[in-house]
Amino acid sequence: MTRVVVQPAGQAGATIHYADTILTPVPVARLAAFLSPDDLDGLGHLHSSDGIPTWGVTPGKSDVNRRK
């Protein structure tokens, strides 16, 4: 089954970031600082060891995006 997550992207640089982090998967080592060991393990079972397509958000003004 294919899963799709829709994430808003409001800045002009979003196309560049898409190419940098979705079209070119992010190395797992780069993500390790942001994820729990359990999350890393789960993602490792879903994706190759080469990397994981990843999109993130900035915290935003007054941390408005933190929970997103």
N, C-alpha and C positions, 0 to 999 in steps of 0.2 A: 504494500500500500504506500502511496506517495503522500507525504504530508507537506503542507505549505503554511508558512507563517507570514502574515502580512505585517510589515513594520513601516511606520511612517518615516519619511526622510525629507526634512524641510530645508536643508541647506543646498546651495549650488554644487558643493563638492560631493554630493551623494553618489553621483555616477562614478566618480573616481574611486570612492570607497567601496562601491559595489564591485568594481573590477579588482580591487586590492584584496577583498576579503570574502567574496562569494565566488567569483569566477576563478580566483586563485585561493584555494583553501588555506586557512591559517594553521601554521604548525601547532601541534598539540602543546609543545613546550611553551609557546607564547601564551596559551590560554590557561595554563596550569595555575598561575597566580590568582586567577579570578574565579576558579571553580573548586568545589569540594572534591576530595578524592573519589567519592561515590559518583559524582556527576562525571568526572573524567573517565572513570571506568565504564560507565554506561555509554558515554559518547564513543569510547574506544570500540565498543561492540557494534556500533552503528556505522562508523566511518573508518576509512583506511588509516593507516599509520602516517600517511603523507600529510594529512591535515583535515580540518573540518571547516566547511563553509560557515562563516560567522558574521553576524551583523549585530552591532551594539549601539547603544545610545549614550550620549553624554548626560551627566546628572541634570543639566538644565538649571534655569534660574530658580533659586530656592529649592533645589533638589526635586523639582516637579516630576522628573522622569525616573527617579531612583527606583521606585517600585515596579516600573514597567520593564 
